């Protein structure tokens, strides 16, 4: 067994701990190193499949889109909740999914939930539909099209690129 089974995860954990601690003291550096070795080793025993990213360019573009959408949605939601109540039209929408990769589906649900004003509520048993609650739904078809083009298509390129 390798000492560091997931080097990328180890580096991310090491840096994340130091950023969260806000200190480069010997104790925090040592603890970050221990966590960076122990956590990937321990979680690797769970037997999960390794994530395979087919397009790092698509992942980078998606990250920029998601960050932008989070900020823009936060402003929109603030305006909606501070304005007249009749301007808010909450609703549930079933989004049909083309993505089949489990990590891609989980990422899509997470992105939707992280974006203010939307929440992933349920995944159909056949994993072909995702139920989304939105704070404001004027046109369900427009919401579906936006989710599919802004998030699902890039996630398919990231997780299913060569396998499609």
N, C-alpha and C positions, 0 to 999 in steps of 0.2 A: 504494500500500500504506500502511495506517495505521501510525503509529509504535507504537501499543499496540493490537494486534489483539484481545486478550482482557483487557479492563480488570479484570474480577473476578479472573482468574488472576494478573494483575500485582499486585494489592493483596494477595492471599493470599501470593504469593511474597515480596513486600517485607516484610510483617509476619512471616512465618515465618522469614526470614533473620535479622531483628533479634532475634526470640525465641531462635533457636538460638545466635546469637552472644552474646546476653546483654549487648549493648553498644549504646549510641547514639552511639558515636564517629563522627566525620566519615567515616572510612574505611569503617566498616560500613554507614553510611547510604548512602554512594556505591555500594558494592558491591551492596547490596540493590536500589538503584534500577536499576543496570545489569542485574542478574539479572532484575528484574521486567519489563524491556523486552526483553532478548535471548532469554530462554527462551520466552515465548509467540510471539515472532516466528519463532524457529528451529523450534519444534515445530509451528507453524501450517503450515509448508511440507510437513509430512508428509501433509497432506490428510485428516486424520481428520474425521469428521462432528462437528459441535458437539453437545454434550450439551444436551438440552432437558428441563428440569425442569418438570413440569406442576403439581406441588403442593409448595410450600415448607413448608406446614404439615405435610404427611405426612413430608417430609424431616426436619423438626425433631423430630417425634414419634418417628420411626425412630431418629434419633441418640440420643435419651434412652433408648429401649429397648435399643439396642446397648450403650451405655455401662453401663447397669444390668446387662445380661446378661454383659458381660465381667467385671465385678467379682463378681457372684454366681457365675459359673462358675469363676472363679479360686479362690474359697473352697471351692466344691464339689470341684473337682479336687484341691486341697490335702488336703482331708479324705479323699478316696478314695485318694490315693497314700500317705498317711501311715497309713491304716488297714489292716485285713487285706486281703490280696491277693484273696481270694475275693469281696470286695465289688465288684470291678471286672469288668465284662462288656463288653469291647470288641466292636465289630462294624461292619460296613459296611452301609449302607442306600442304596438307589437312591431318590432323591426325584423324583417326577414334577413337571415344571415347567409352569406355565401362562404364566409370563412369557416374552415373545418378544424384548423389547428387549435388544440385545447389552450395553449399558451396565448394564442392570438385572440381567442374568444374571451379569456380571462382579462387580457389587456384591454380589449374593447370595453368590457363591462367596467373595469377600473377607471378608464379615461372618462367614460360617461359620468360615473359617480363623482370623480374629482372636479368635473366642470360644474361651477355653480348654476343652479337652476334645473339640473337634470340628475336623475338617479336610476341606476340599473336595479330593477326590482326582481326579475325572475328570468330564468332561462328555460325554454320548453324542454321537455324530456328528450326529444330527438335532437336537441341543440341546434335547431334551425330557426328559432325566433327568440329575440331578447325583448323582454317587456321593459319599457323605459317610461318613467314618470318625468314630465317636464312641468315647470312652474307656469309656462306660458306656451300654449299650442294654438296657433292660428290655423295652420295647415299641417295636418299629420304627414301628408306626402312630402312636404318640404322638410320637415324634421327628419324623416327617414332618409331622404336623399342627402341631406347634410351629413348625417352620421355615416352613411355608407361611403360618401366621397371623401370626407375629411379624415375619417378614422379607419373604417373597415378596409378600404382599398390599400392604404399604406401598410396596414397590419398584414394583409395578405402578401404583399411584396416582401415584408420583413420575415414572416414565418413560413410562407408557402411558396416563395419565389420560384425555385427550380422544381418543386414537387407538383406544381399545378399542371 
